[in-house]
Amino acid sequence: MIGIYLSGTGNTKYCVERLVSLISSSAKAIPLESPDVITEIQQNEEIFIGYPTQFSNAPYMVRDFIKRNAVIWKNKKILCIATMGAFSGDGAGCAARILKKYGATILGGVHIRMPDSVCDSKLLKKTTDENRRIIAQADEKIEKVALQITNGVYPQEGVTPVSHFIGLLGQRLWFYQKTNGYSKKLKINNHCVGCGKCVSVCPMKNLALQNKKAVPDDRCTMCYRCISLCPKKAITLLGDEVVEQYRIEKYR
C-alpha cells in the first residue's frame, strides 16, 4: 500500500500520511510531483490517492496525471481521499470515475473537512480555535476510517450515483470553467523580492525568476502552495489581497 497526494498547504498531505500510517506502519506517502511516483504506483497494488477539492472537482493536475499515465492504473485497487473547506458532493468520485475507466478497482472514497486554505478570500475563514477543532474532528474521522479499512470495510463517500448527482448539479456545473484546465490567472505584485521560494515549491514548475522577480506561466493548478508560503504575501489567485496565509502546522 502507498499513499500519493497533491497538497498545497499541508491539509491533504497530513490526512493521507496519517491514514496510511494508522493502517500500516510500513506504508509511506509521497507527493504527486515526486520523480518516484510512477515507480511507486507500479510497485504497489493498493493506492490511496488524496487531493483537495476545487469548485467541487478534483484539481486539474490530478485528473491530467491520471490520464497521462493511463496504463499504470489497470488492476490497481484505489481509495480516493478528498479534502475540502466546506462541502463536496462527489469530490472523491471525480478522480474515481476516471481511474475506473483505465481499469482500476475503486475500493471507496473518503471526504475529510479541513480548514479553508484559500489565502486570498475571506469567505470560509475561521478563528484559530475553530480551525483546531476542525483538525481534531478530522483526526477522529481518520482514526475511524483506518479502523474500518483494517476490518475490510471501505467508506463509499463521494463515489455513489447519488453523490455524483449532488456534486454535478449542486456545484460543479456552475464552476466548470474554473476547473477545465490549468489556470493563467496567478498574479504577482510589486511586493515580490525575487527570493525564489515560490519557484522551488510549485508542483507544476509554473514559476520562474526573471529580472529578480517571480513570473508565472499558464500551468497553475490552484494548489495555493506558493501563496501560502510567499514571505511578502505578493501572490494571489482568486482574490487581489492575501487575507491569511494558511499552513496546517499553524493550527496543530
Secondary structure, 3 states (H helix, E strand, C coil): CEEEECCCCCHHHHHHHHHHHHHCCCCEEEECCCCCHHHHHHHCCEEEEEEECCCCCCCHHHHHHHHHCHHHCCCCEEEEEEEECCCCCCHHHHHHHHHHHCCCEEEEEEEEECCCCCCCCCCCCCCHHHHHHHHHHHHHHHHHHHHHHHCCCCCECCCCHHHHHHHHHHHHHHHHHHCCCCECCCEECCCCCCCCHHHHHCCCCCEEEECCEEEECCCECCCCHHHHHCCCCCEECCCCCCCCCCCHHHHC
